[in-house]
Amino acid sequence: MGIFNNAQMTVERGGSPVSSIPSFAAQVDLMSQQEAAYYGGAAPYQRYMIYTVGTYDIRQGDALIDALHIDPKRNALKQYRVINDPATELFQRHNEIVADLYRGT
């Protein structure tokens, strides 16, 4: 894995906060080029693997908002778009999420 950050995430679905999912801690790892290529990424890429602390109903297409880190290109909180159907590891009590850094307007 590449560089990682600890994050404090909230979830938005369809542009609205998902009130049933509380703010949660997560680890955000930059994917290697090989991993990103598997998911259809191309260089330069902004694809990440996100591991949650706890399990949540996170779905493909959801936006994850990181309350701890600012995206300097947008001068706003970092946002990630979930691109996979997140795996839930019940015995390890976490979700494994593939997400792209969102740089929309």
C-alpha positions in Angstrom: 0.0 0.0 0.0 1.0 3.6 -0.5 0.7 6.6 1.7 -2.1 6.5 4.2 -4.0 9.0 6.4 -6.3 8.6 9.3 -9.6 10.2 8.6 -13.0 11.0 10.2 -15.7 10.3 7.7 -19.3 11.2 7.2 -21.5 9.7 4.4 -23.6 11.5 1.8 -26.0 9.7 -0.6 -27.7 11.5 -3.4 -26.2 14.8 -2.1 -27.7 14.5 1.4 -26.1 13.3 4.6 -27.0 9.7 5.7 -28.3 10.4 9.2 -28.4 6.7 10.1 -24.6 6.4 9.7 -22.6 8.3 12.4 -19.3 9.9 11.8 -16.6 7.2 11.9 -12.8 6.7 11.9 -11.1 5.3 8.8 -7.7 4.6 7.3 -7.2 5.9 3.7 -4.5 4.2 1.7 -3.3 5.3 -1.7 -3.5 2.3 -4.0 -0.5 1.0 -5.9 -0.6 1.4 -9.7 -1.3 -2.3 -10.1 -4.3 -2.2 -7.8 -5.7 1.0 -9.4 -5.3 -0.6 -12.9 -7.4 -3.6 -11.7 -10.2 -1.2 -10.9 -9.8 0.5 -14.3 -7.6 3.4 -13.1 -5.1 5.1 -15.3 -2.0 7.2 -14.3 -2.1 9.7 -12.9 -4.6 8.2 -10.5 -6.4 9.3 -7.3 -7.7 5.9 -6.2 -7.7 4.8 -2.6 -8.6 1.8 -0.4 -10.5 3.0 2.7 -10.8 0.8 5.8 -13.5 1.8 8.3 -13.4 1.3 12.0 -16.8 -0.5 12.4 -19.2 -1.7 9.8 -21.7 0.6 8.1 -24.3 0.5 5.2 -22.0 2.2 2.7 -23.0 1.8 -0.9 -21.5 2.2 -4.4 -21.8 5.8 -5.4 -21.8 7.2 -1.8 -19.6 10.2 -1.0 -17.3 10.0 1.9 -16.4 13.4 3.4 -13.2 13.6 5.4 -13.6 16.1 8.2 -9.9 16.1 9.1 -8.2 16.9 5.7 -8.5 19.7 3.2 -8.1 19.2 -0.6 -5.8 22.0 -1.5 -7.0 22.1 -5.1 -10.6 22.7 -4.0 -9.9 24.4 -0.7 -12.6 22.2 0.8 -12.8 19.0 2.8 -11.6 16.0 0.9 -14.3 13.9 -0.6 -14.1 10.4 -2.0 -16.6 8.6 -4.3 -17.2 4.9 -3.6 -16.6 2.9 -6.8 -17.0 -0.6 -5.6 -19.7 -2.6 -3.7 -18.0 -2.3 -0.3 -16.9 -5.5 1.3 -18.1 -5.9 4.9 -15.7 -7.9 7.1 -18.0 -8.8 10.0 -15.4 -10.8 12.1 -12.8 -8.1 11.6 -15.5 -5.4 12.1 -14.7 -3.1 9.2 -15.6 -2.2 5.6 -13.2 -2.3 2.7 -14.0 0.5 0.2 -12.4 1.4 -3.1 -12.9 5.1 -3.7 -11.7 7.9 -6.0 -10.7 11.3 -4.7 -13.6 13.5 -5.9 -12.5 16.8 -7.5 -15.8 18.1 -8.8 -17.0 21.7 -8.6 
